[in-house]
Amino acid sequence: MPRIPPIFARRLAWFALACAAVAAISAMWLVALYQFPMADDFCRIVEARSAAGSIWFRTISLTVHTYLTWSGRWTTFLVHFLVLGNLDTLKYYPFALLMLAALQLLAIVGFFRYVLELSLASSWLAGTIFYAVLVTAMRSAPENLYWFTGAVEYQFTFTTALALFTWVRLAPDKPLSNALLCLATIAVCGQHELAAISVLGIIACVWAVNRASGQANRRYLLFTAASAAGLAMTVLARGNFVRAGETHAGLASVILAGNELEKSLRYFASDPRVILSAFLWIQFVPDFKRKTIIDLSPALQRLTPCLTIGLFLLIAVVPPASVGMQVNRATGLALTVLLWGTTLSIFVFRFQLAACAAPGLRTVAAVALACALLSSTNVQQARAALSVSPQLWRQRMVTRLSAKGPDVLLPPVQSPSTLVSAPGVWAAEPTSWLNICVANFMNVRSVAPTAAGPCDAGCAVNSPSDVPCK
């Protein structure tokens, strides 16, 4: 039997890996076709629908009201009201989710292309594999990918931050572009307090390293000031102080945060997709000999893993410690940042890691990663969902959300997959604020689950962590 040439086997393995990554992403994206609004989505829809005025007037007025009475995350709420308030969510909710997913993939590919300066083909290959590893390794994909309110508040902060850093790399050092970048920096910081701290920390550290090395750049000092202003706008919002009385900080919250951190680290360190992708990236990056902007300073190289660890700990620990319960969206974002930081750290230390090359294992590792992506729990659950006709599922759920009142009892629903949440209620009492939002969305007096259980099946399988069943 003739022996297969090694170069042909290697290319075949990489082709199989690329196909597996595309297949995994496609399966996860197709699950969006089964999704309907849930939890806070209903509240945002009702608020925007009941407001008067033009699209922009009611969007801005609602955002200002929320900023003064509930939360300083003004950019996030601006997106919530703009999209959910002007969209027929019973028809087009999946497209809003797919828009967020596509933007995240494009931001990842753009960073590979313009910041790490990979070729266009290599950027798409690396970005697609990275994104496939990300979505298949997420422990709580429904809250991170299929819940618009939650996805905008957490995962979309990663997308916009990557886009911001890419724009900083590409934009000329001129007054107009710098002014626009300052506004963009303030807007990104306005998405979330953690996003603001992260952006401020990264930009300030880059400026400090450049200054210490005698390469003082007033441009980065300007961006540092803009991110500090954005952080102040977000943290010092009047609404934060109104909401502060509802937090659950205390020793129990700190212990819970420690447990969540330990689980996240153990999961990340043992996930085969993460391990295999890191190994392949180590084999892949030494081929890029040209130094990029992040290779010019040894201090920036050392800063990369330090910032990665610091931001991961910040995002993983602060939310559960603040609210006293598990926050799966924060865990998903923490793992996203850790995965990205690991990728970036390997890139900046690629010349030192050249000794770790293992050419004989590249083909096996690529095939193994392809199999790991396709056999992941998330992909298997996506396949389970796709076994049910999306048209039939959507028709059934539209009928469910169109029930007439005045008092509606929503029966339990068996979801086709743990990735799919049946739209309904998350508390047994009709007076729950979430139930009131659902009732207003349905234009009925009250909504409650049937006596068969305190929550519908969508909640029992996959309720948001900070909206527990009672």
Salt bridges, closest charged atoms under 4 A:
ASP40 OD2 - ARG44 NH2 3.58
GLU47 OE2 - ARG44 NH1 3.39
GLU117 OE2 - ARG169 NH2 2.83
GLU117 OE1 - ARG290 NH2 2.98
GLU153 OE2 - ARG73 NH1 2.35
GLU153 OE1 - ARG329 NH1 3.37
ASP173 OD1 - ARG219 NE 3.93
GLU193 OE1 - ARG73 NE 2.85
GLU193 OE1 - HIS192 ND1 3.40
GLU260 OE2 - LYS263 NZ 3.08
GLU262 OE2 - ARG266 NE 2.82
ASP271 OD2 - ARG273 NH2 2.71
ASP295 OD2 - ARG350 NH2 2.79
ASP407 OD2 - ARG445 NH2 2.35
ASP456 OD2 - ARG400 NH2 3.31
ASP466 OD2 - ARG329 NH2 2.39
